Structure formats: structure tokens, C-alpha cells
């Protein structure tokens, strides 16, 4: 009997060891709680190495900076679309595809674009004046305008403050100066320093890049130097050329005028009166650019269907913009802005698609186009929603989640309960420093989350905080903190699950 028992036990042991791995895995899965199954999927599919790989893939120079409407962006769209298809997300775009397409004209800027400042050297007679040209390194001194016209313009520079004409507010930077045929130097935002909501609303239109550029054109300017970070968020005006410039260039323009830039701006803020003047300098802006009026934007939409027969008709949207600045005229990867967020979205998408347990509500993965070009993808989606607005439990929008050490979230003041979801996810699973605040978003919207907020959606706009570069070549994969990226992706994953399973 003892011998038979030993033989039987050995046989059982042999059969147990011989079980196929898939069968053993299935048995383990059957013994897991739902939370353990979610954890299992997270640990298998949301890893720092995999997420960082997505960042590098989307940052590659062959994608040419992912300008909305460009061939480079089409390559990025195909990458995300293929992942959705590979992982089995259901398409929710137009005509059974993953794509929601919309009109999106764009400008492609090419090498050969330059910007330089010309300084006068006076002889004994005015006619003996010689103009000395100074060029500046790209990125340290200038960037091409994202929606610039094509052309080669040399003209006098006129400082026009904030470039604002607001008769209803008693303010006009162009009053008393002639900029016809000139290049104007303007800066972002407005002279308003009040944070009062009503005051912010009054100045709102004048904060927009579109308003500033169109105002310069309306006053007869032929070009513009814009003291603001680069981007394609501007209108296209045929033949009107412009470049973004840095403080270094502006300081040179002010040199020898008897004024300093900082004191001039301070005086505008203090007096609320324009300080516009002819600088005595010239600029040459040469832009090699092609306008593509028939280009299109492409939002990518895939879903993981909910498991509850009733609640699956309610939705949690996870969104992140895929586009960046394009070639202006050289490559900027946009690794943190916003490839890190796209990577986190992809990580959560794969984990939920492959998880043995699914959330009760449907999770929508929305990869947005055109954020850098004026929030066009989110604006188009909110105007042409795929899912009923009243069925949206929350929109979780990601922006720049790959650098720094901390996490942050904003939410509309009328949805304060949203803060509880992110806090619970962080306290239970992530354990990072977390900053949260409510907002009314009466200022110029700067994220897709703000577009959803203004449209009345319950929105969590989540970020990492404490580091990173913005609209600069240094925003490359080397700037990414893989551990922060993984923490943000896991935070997103659990926040979505908590909301969807509530």
C-alpha cells in the first residue's frame, strides 16, 4: 500500500507539472479576485520599458513632428490605429473604422526658412547707413511660424506691445503708429493683470493667437515676430510671414532705443496704456512653406466594451492628443508633450483589452488630433460626439505625464466629486504626491480637457508635475522619467476602473 501510494502521488505530481501553462494560468485566474485580475493585467502590460518604447516610437524623426494634417501625422495615426486593432479594441470611428476625420488645413515648413535682425550703422550722412545682419541659432533665438505664409520679407520692426486692438476696453496697441508694410513685434496674452472671472472674459478674445495675427494683418503689417512659444495655433494669411522669437532676440531689438523690454512691459501693465514705437531695426523673415488647404485631421477612437448589460451603455473617455508642432523648420519630438500621454493611453488600452475582467462601463480610448493647432480635434469631437454626452461618466484627459515626480489633476468646479476618484486611485495603488484643484477655465483653453469642460463634460485633466521642457527640442525621449510615466499610466488605469465600476 505504501508503495502504491508513493507511485500514485508521483503520478499526480507528474500530471500537475505536465499541465500546459495556459491551463495553469487559467486555473490561477479563476482563483483571483477582480482586483487581482486588474493588477495582473497592469503588471503585465503597463511597464516602464514598454511605455518608454511607445514614446521613442512616436518621437522618431520620420514622423516629422506629427503636425496635424501632415504626412508625418498620418504615420503616427497608423501606429496607434494598428495597436488598437492588434489588441482587439472595437472601432468607434466613421463607417466602422477607428478614424473620425475632419477638415484641417495645415502649413508644412521646410529648411531654408530663416530669421535675422538687421542693425543700422550710421555714416556721416544718413544715406551712408549700412545695415549689419545678425543671425540666431534655431530654437535658442527663433522658430518658424507654424501657420506662416511663404515668402521673403525685409522690413522695419515696430514694437506693438500685446498686438491688441480693443476699443470696447479703451486699449489699442496700434493707436498712433503706422505698421503698413512693416514687421510688428508682439507678445502673448494681454495687459490685463486681473484674475477676476468677469475681467478675464472681457479680455478673452484678445488673448488668442488667431486674434493677434489677424489684427496685425488688418493693420497692414507684412510680417510678425511673436514673443511666445512656437506652435501651429494661428490663422493662415497668404504671403504674411512670421516667426517666434526668444528673449535674446527681443533684447537685441530694444538695444540702443533708450528703452528696455522689461521696463516697457512693466509700464504697460502699470498704466494700461500702450508703449508702441518704431525700433529703428529691420528684420528679414524668409519662410519656405507650403499651405495644404485640403488636409484633414484624424481622431482615433477605440473601445473596450463594458461587462455590465446595463452600465455598458455609459462611458468613461480616456483622451490624449497625438499631434505636435511639425517641422518648424526642424524636428521637435514632443516626447512629453504629448507622446508620454499617448504612451499612457496605449498602456491602459492594452491592459484593459487583455484583462480577464472588464469594467462595468465601456472605456473609450480617444487619441486626439490638432491640440497644438488650436484644440481642433477635441472641438470637432464635442461638436460631433460619437457617444451621448449625458451617458459620459467622466472624461480623463492626459497632458504631459512623462516628466517630474508629482501628479496633478484639475476638474470643473461643478464636478467636485471627480477629485475623489483620482485620490482613491493614488492612495490605494500609486502613492505619489498629488495636487488637485477645481477650475472654471475662463482663460484661453490650453488643453483638450478645457474644451470638454467648456462643453459641459465631467472632466479630469491629469498631468505629471515638477519637470520637463515645453515646445523645445529638449522635449525629447531623454527628458522622460520612465518611473513617473509608469506611475501616471497606472494612476490613469485605476482611476478609469474605479469610475467605470462605481
Helices and strands as residue ranges (DSSP letters): H 2-18, H 21-31, H 34-45, H 48-59, G 61-63, H 71-87, E 90-91, G 94-96, E 99-103, E 106-109, E 114-121, G 126-128, E 130-135, E 142-144, E 151-159, E 165-166, G 167-169, E 171-172, E 183-187, H 197-207, H 209-218, E 223-227, E 241-245, H 247-254, H 261-271, E 277-287, E 289-292, E 296-304, G 311-313, E 315-321, I 335-339, H 340-354, E 362-368, H 376-383, G 389-391, E 392-398, E 406-412, G 413-415, H 418-425, I 426-430, E 434-439, H 448-454, E 459-465, G 477-479, H 482-501
